[in-house]
């Protein structure tokens, strides 16, 4: 219940529906017990042919004789109990014997109920069955209303929870999201929230409805014979201990099931995202094997959940039957021997009839049915609790790139960008990463506004990591990044990133129109601005050939377009943003030479007046004409800086990179 308690604020706005559902649950419990109470008159009418009028009159006469005998033997604690006066005063629970209470009830039935009951046994049976049908109909109506009220409230709450989780996930830093993985986040936003919904439904519907139904039956059983009914209650603590024991194990097993679903999702996402490589390398068997192991892991975890749930359900039902048996066996003895005592203990007001025992048994079975259903409720709640903890774990995950409490305004960049004493590890903390080499170590770099700086180095040299600090994909563990003298950690991320345009190697377009993908860089862009950005990025030549033009759907990840077309749309997205800082991360490494030439032509005019960082492995003439300075990195440090000619003459590492680039171009 602890984890569910944190979800209650999402249900609070819909509290009126939940309160109404509670009233519906009360009505359901009333009609449930009332329908079961029809056992008594039906048995009287069918098996003994006795009308209810004659039965009540005979019971009143017999009970009055017993009271007279009790009064003749001894005063009831010094005061004779006047049943009729007590009935008129409404004091059923005042001083008096059990016979007095019973007589008061019989008198009330004769005065208020029997006038509406026919004297003919057959007509009485028809009336009882008709009332039973109406009661069942009303019970069904209230069940429907309760399901609808609670269902709508839960669905609204799940929508709010999913929105909150998605919003929080988008506010996390790039490193945290990458570590969690797409499949795990998708599983939490999808399957886990659905499982949580099932748990909430079990808690708010059946956990309220079934105990009320059981309570109504227990109350009715106490009215029939409170002593025998009390015997059956003895087993309830054992049921509670059993549910608590298996419930804890079931919750832990449910955690494993949800994690196994994440593994299946991860395997599926990786396989289909990389389907070209899977087919091209004939690796289908390998991925089938991975999926088989993930599926087998899910089967193992789910089997454990099913076994625990079944054991819990059967144990609960067994103890329920034992509880009923504890009450019915003594009752059967009283009926068969026409006595009110067993082993010297008084268990009834007088000899019980078979009809009373049958009604007691019916009420206890009604209680047992509710208890049996509550065992499945416990299963759903434990699974929902496990899902809730995974969702809360996501919501409790802090971002490693926090927003400043009082952000500093950042005017449009016009002076310099400085990296001061930057040290950075990939890992949760510096302690976690201290056993591995740092990605960046004591980096100092200053770039003047308007410079086009190329950052080069081998794989793992730290060039991409360094530039990714600029839009705060990460924050350094030591040192800081300053734009025009302002620490970017003191600036709101929205303000900071509004000045930055990014074009990456892996161009990701969204499954929308070309116009929408360009507008992504500036949500309020006009049609004219979109067309101008497309013209500058050389998008118009191929858009004009498409039947739907800018309204053409690009498909998932832009797969309906070629790599060069996607890259030009990505560049148009950066152009329309009009950034003061532009980051080109291997922006031309995955496209053909013609598209590369076009993009370089665009950049030659677009970079003017902007500070540009270029990360590239390619050192062709077009590239060298674009940049004004080159930064060489190695093992997380700035090794050298200068022009192409200077570095070619003084830096062996740069010489090696340049020769390797020439070999790639020749190939």
N, C-alpha and C positions, 0 to 999 in steps of 0.2 A: 504493500500500500504506500510505502514511502515514495517510490518513483511516481506512482499515479497521482500523489498529492501535488506534485509540481505541474501536472497537466491540468489540474482543476481550474486554474485561471483562464484556460482556453474554453472551458465549459461554462464559466460564470456568466457570460453574456446571454446564454440560452437557459438560464436557471428557471425561467417561468415554465418552459416546456418540461423540464425535469421535475418540477414540483407537481405539475398536472399529471405526469406519468406516475408519480408516487401515489396520487389519489386513485389513478387507474389500477395500480397494483393492489391497493386496499380493497377496491371493488372486486377485483379478480379473486382475492383470497376469500372474500365473503361468499361469492357465488360458488367457489370451489367447495367450501365447507357445507354450504347450504345444499348443494346438489348431492353431496355424499350423505347428508342427513336423510335423504329420501329412502335410504335403506330400511329404516325402521318402519315407516307406515306401509311400504310395499310388502315387507315380510308379514306384518300383521294382517294385511288384507288378503294376501295370496295364500299363506300357509295356515292361517288360523281362521280366516273369514270373519274376523272381528273388526267392527267399525272403530274409528278413532274416538267417537263420542263415548261408546260403552267402555273402551279401555281407559280413558281419562277418568270417567266416573268411578270405575272400579278402583283405580289407583288412588283417587282422592279418598274414597271410603276406607281403603286398606291403610293408607298412610295416617288418616285421622285416628283410626283405632290404635295404631302404634304410638301416636303422640299421646293419646289418652292414657295408654298403658305406662308410658314413660312418666307422665305427670303424676300418675297414681303412685308410682314407685318412689319418685324423688323429685323435688323441685329443681328446676334447671338453674343451678348456681344461685338459688334463693329467689328466683324470679320466674313466674310462669310466662312462657312465650306465647303471645297471641298472634298466630300466623296471619289472620285476616287484617288485624290492625297494622302489622308489620308490612303487609302487602300494600295497604292503602298509603302508608307513610313512605313506601319505597325503600324500606330498610331490610333488604334481603340478607345482608351480611351482618345483621345485628345478632345479639345473643340468641342461641337456640340450637337444637340438635340438627343433625343432617336431615332427619325426617321433616323437620320444620321448613328447611330450605326447599326440599323436594316438593312439599305440599304448596308452598308459596308459588313455585314455578307452575305446578299443575293448575292451580287456581287462575293464574294469569293466562295460561293457554286456553282454559275453558271460557274465560270471559272475553278474550281478545281474538282468538284464532278460530275456535270451533264454530262460532256463528257463521263463518265463511265456508265451512266444510260441509259437503252433503252428508246425509245420514246413510245413504245407500253405499255399501262397500265398493260396488263397481264404479259408481259415479265418483266416489272418493279416489279410486285408483286412477281414473281418467284425469281428475283434477291434479293429482300428484304428478303424473307423467307429463301433463301439459305444463305445469310449473317447472318441472325439470327441464323441458325443452326450452322454455322461455329463459330460464336461468342460464342454461348452456349458451344460448344465443347472446344474452347480455354479457356473459363472461368472454365470449369470442370477440364481441365488439370492443370491450375494454382492453383485451389483449392486442387487438389491431391498433387501437388508439395509442396504447403504451409503446408498441413497436415503432409506430410512425413518429411519435413525439421524441423518443430517445434516439431513434435512427437519424432524424433530421438534425438534432442537436449535436450528435457525434460527428456526422458528416461535415457540418459547419466547422466544428472544432478541428477536425483533421485537415480541412482546407487551410485553416489558420496556422496549424502546426507545420504543415508542409511549406507554406509561404515563409514562415519564420525560419525554418531550417534552411530553405533555399537562399533566403536573404543572408543568413549568417554564413553559409558556405561561401557565398560570393564575396563576403567581407574578409574571409581568411586570406592569408598570404599565399603566394604561389608555391612556396616550399611545402607548406602544410597540406595543401590540396594535392600536390603531386605525390606526397608520401601516403596520403589516404587512398588515392587511386580513384579513377572514374567509376569503376564497377562497385566499389564499396559505398561511395556516396550515393550512387544510383539506387543501390539496394536499400540503404537507409531511408531515402526519400520515397521509395516505392513500397517494397515488400514489408519493411519494418513498420511503416505507418499503417499499412493495412492490417497487420497483426495486432498493432496497438488498438486499432478501431474495434477489432473482434474482442479484445480484452475489455475495452471500455463498455461495449455492448453487453458482455457477460456480467460486468460489475453493476451497470446501471439498470439492466432489465432483470435478468434471472437472479442476480444476487439480492435484489430487493423483492422480486415477485415470489420466488420459491420459499425464502424464509417466512414471508407473510402467509403464504399458503400453508406451510408447515405449522406456523403458529396458530392459524385458524383451526386446523385439524386437531392440534394438541388441546386448544381451549375447548373445542367441542368434545374431545375425548374426556377431559376433566369433568365436563358437565355430566357425562354419562356415568363415569366412575372415576373419581379423582385418585383413589388409592391405586387402582390397577394402572391408570395412566402414568402415575408417578414412578411406578416400577420401570416403565419403558424409558424414562428420561435418564436413568442411571447410565445408559450406554453412550449418551451424548459426549461426555468428556473424552471417552476413548475415540470417538469419531473425530473430534477436534484435534487430538494428538496425531491421529493417522493422517488427516489432511495436511497438517502442518509439516510432518516429517516428509511425506512424499511430495508435498508442494515445493519445498526447498530444492529437492533433487530434480524435480521437474523443471524448475526455473533455470537451474544450471544447464540441464540438458537442452532446454530451448535456446539458450545462448549459443550452444554449439550448432544447433540447427540453422539459426540465422546467419552465423558465420559461414557455414557450408554453402548457403544460398549465395552469399557474396563471392565465394570461390567459383561457383558455377557461372555467375554473372561475369566475373573477371575472365574466365577461360573463353566464354562466348564472345565478349567484347574484343579481346585480343585477337581471336581467330578471324572474326569478320572484319575488323578494322585493317588487319594485315592480310586480307584474302588474296591479294595479288601475289604476295611473297609465298603464302601457303600453297597456292596453285603452282606458281612458277618453280618452286623448289621441291614440289611433290611431297610436302610435309604434312599432308592430310592425316596420315597415320599417327604422327607424333601428336597432333592436336586432338585427334580422337582419343588417344591414350590419356592425355591430360584431362580431357572432359570426362572420360570414364572414371579416373581416379577421383575427380571432384564430385561426380555423381555418386560414386561408391561411398565417399566420405559423408555425403548428405544422407544416403540410405542408412548408414551406420548410426548417425546422430538421430535421425527421425525414428528409427526402430527403437532406440532407447526411450525416446519421448513416448512412443506408443505403448511400450511395455510398462513404463511407470504409470502412465495414465490409466491403462487397463487394470493394473494392480490396485491403484488408488480407488478406481470405480468399484471394482469387485469387493475390495475390503470394506468400503463404506456400505455397500449394499448388504454384505454379510452381517455387519454389525447392526444394520437397520432391521434385518430379519430377526436377529437375536433379540433386539429390543422389543419387537412386536411379540415374539414368542414368550418373553419374560412376562408380558402382560396377559397374553391370551391363555397360557396354560393354567394359571390360577383361576382365570375367569371360567374356563371350561370345567374346572373342578367344582366351582360354585354352582354352575348350571346343572351339571350332571348329578350332584349330590344335594341340590336344593338347600344350600346353606349359605351363610354369609361370612363364614370363618374358615381359615386355613392355618393349621398348626397353631391354633389359639389366637391368631391375628384376625381382627375384624376387617374384611376387605370390601364390604358392601353394606348398604343400608338394610338390605334384606336379600332373600334368595333372588338371584338374577334369572331373567328369562333369556331364551336363545336369541330373541330379537335385540335385546340390549347388548349381548355379547357380540352379535354380528355387526351392530352399529359401531361398537368400540373397535372391533377389528377393522372395519372399513375406514374409520378415521385414522387409525394407526397406519394402515396401508397408504392412505392419502399422504400422511406425513412421510412415510418411507419413499414414496414416489418423488416428493420434493427434495428429500435428502439425496436420492440417487442422482437427480438432475444437478444438484449443487456440486457433486464431484466433477462433472464435466465443466461446470462454471469455474471451478478452481483450476482446472487444466487451462482453460482459455485465459484466465486472469494471469496465471504464471507465465504463459507464453507472451501475453501482452505486456507483462511487467518486464520480461527480458528485452522485448522490442523497445519498450519505453526507455530502458537504461541505455540502449545503443543510441537512441535518438537524443537523449539528454547528454550523452557523451559527446555527440557532435555539437550540440548547443553550448556545452561547457568548454569546448576546445577554444583556447584563446588564440587570437592572431599574433603572430610574431612581428607584425608591422602595425602597431597600434596608432590610432589617430590621436593627434595632440588635443588636450583638453581646451586650450585656447589657441587656435591656429593663427599663425602669422600670415598676413597677406603677401602673396608673391607677385610682384609686378612682372610684366612680360620680360623674359630673359634678354639682357643686353650687355652684360659685362663679362662674366667668366663662370666656369664650372670647375670646382676643385674637389679632388679626392684626397683627403688628409689622413695619413697613417691608417689606412684601411686594412683590417684583418678580418677574415671570414672563414668559418668552417661550415660544411654541410652537416647538419645534425640538429637535434633538438636544442642542445645547449653547447657551450664551449667545452664543458666537462665531457659531454658525450662524444665530442669530436676530437678531444685532445690526443687520442691514440692514433689518429690519422693525420696525414699532412694537410695543412690548411689550403683551401682553394685560393685564398689571397693572403699575402703576408706583408704588412707594413708598406702598402702601396701609397705613393704620393704622386699626384698628377694634376696639372692645371691646364685647362683648355680655354682659350679666349673665345669670346662670342664671335660667330662668323667663321670659325675654323672648321675645316672638313678633316677630321682625324680618322685615320685607319688604325685599328687595333688588330695586330696580327700575332700569330704564335701557333705552336703545334697544339694537337688535341690535349686538353687538360691543362693548358697553360694559364687559364683563368680569365681569358679575354671576354667571353660571354658573361661570366659571373660578375666581372667588374662593371660592365655596361648595364647589367640587369639591376644593379644597385640604384641606378639613376631614376627609374620609374618606381622604385621601392618594391620590386618583386621580392627582394630580401632587404634586411637591414644589417649593416656590419656589426660585428661584435665589438670591435674597437674602431675608433676614428669616426669620421663623418663625411658626408657629401654636401657640398655647399653650392648653391646656385646664386650668383651675384651676392655672395657673402652670407646667405640665409641657409641655415641647416635645414635640409629637406624634411627632417623628422618633425620640425616645428610647423610645417605647412600641411594643410589638409590634402589627402591623396587626390581628391577630385580637382583641386586647384593645381596641384603639381602636374598631374597627368593630362590636364587640359592643354598644357604647353608642349606635350611630347607626342610625336608621331612615330609609329613602329611598323616596319616592314620586315617580316621574318622569312626564313628559308621555307618553312612549312606553312605555306599560305592557307589559312583556314577561312573559307567563306561559309556563310550560314545558309540554310535551306530556305532561301527567299529570292526575291528578284535582284537583278543587277543593281537597280536603283537603290533598293533597300540596303544592299551591302555597301554601296558607296556612302549612303547617308549614315551608315553606322559610325563614321568618323565625326559626324556633326548631325545629331538627331533633328535639329530644326532647320536643316538646309533646304533651300528652295529648289525647284526644278531647274532653274537657270544655273544655280551653283553646282548642282550635280552634273549637268551637262558640261560646264566649264572644267570641272575637275576631270571628267572623263576625256575631254578634249586634250587637256594637258598631259594626261597619262596615256594617251594614244589608245583609249578604249573605244572611241567612236568608230574606227574602221571596221572592227568585227561586230559591234553592236548594231550598226546600220544594216548588216547583212542578216540579222536575226528577225524572223517574222514579227515577234512581239517586242523587239527593241529592248529598251531598258526594263520592261516588265517581264522579261524572260526569266523563268525560274532556273537557278544555277544547280539545283539538286543538293543532296546531302554532301557537305564538305566541298561543294562546287565541282563535283565530279562530272557534270555535263559540259564543262569547259576544259580547254587544254591548260597545261601548266603555265605557259606564257600569258594566256588570257586571265587566269586567276591572279597572277602576280601583278598585272597591270591594274586590275580592279583593286587589289590591295594597295597599290601605290596611289590610286585615285582616292581611296579611303583616307590615306595619310595627307594627301594634298588638300582635300576639302576641309581638313581640320586646321590648316594654316598654322602648323606648330612652329614654335621658336627653336625647338630641339628635335632633331630627326635621328632615329636609330635604324640602321640598315644591317640586319643580322643575316649574313649570307644571302642577301636578297636576290642574287642572280645566279646562285650556284646550281639551282635545280631546273634551269630553263635553257632553251636552245640559244645559239649564238645570235640569231636574228632578234629574238625577243630581248636578249641581253643588250644589244646595241640600242634598241628602242628605249629601254629603261634608262640606260646611261645618258641618252640624249635628254630625256625628261629630267633626270637628276641634275644635269649640268646647269639647267636654268632654274630648277626649283631650289637648289641648295643655297643660292645667293641670299645673304642676309640671315642665314640660319646656322646654328651650331650643329654639326653632323658627326655622328659616330658610325663608322663603317667597319663591320667585322667581316673579313673575307679571307679565303685561301687563294684567291685568284689575283695575280699581279700582271694584268695586261695593260696596254697603253691607255685604254679608256679609263681604267681604274686609277692609274697613276696621274692622269690629267685631272681627275676629280678631286683628289686629296691634296691637302696642303702640308700635312705632317703625318708621320707614321710612328706608332707606338709598338714596340716589340716586347712581348711578354713571354716569360718562361718560368714554370713552376710557381705560379702565383705572384710573381714579382715583375716590375717594370725593368726590363733588361737594358733597353736603349730607346732613344727617341730622336727623330730627325727627319730630313727629307730622304727620298729614295736614293739619291746619289750619295748622301752622307752615310747612310746606313750600309749601302752596298760596299762602301770603301772601308768601313770601320767595324761592322758587326757580323761576325761569322754566322750567328744564328739566322740573321736576316738573309745572308747570302745563301744559306742552305734552303730556307723557305722559298726564296725567289727561284732557285734552280729547280726545286721540286714543282713549283707552279708552272715553270716553263715546260717541264716534262709532261705535266698533265695537259697543258694546252696543245702540245705537239701530238699527244695521243688522241 
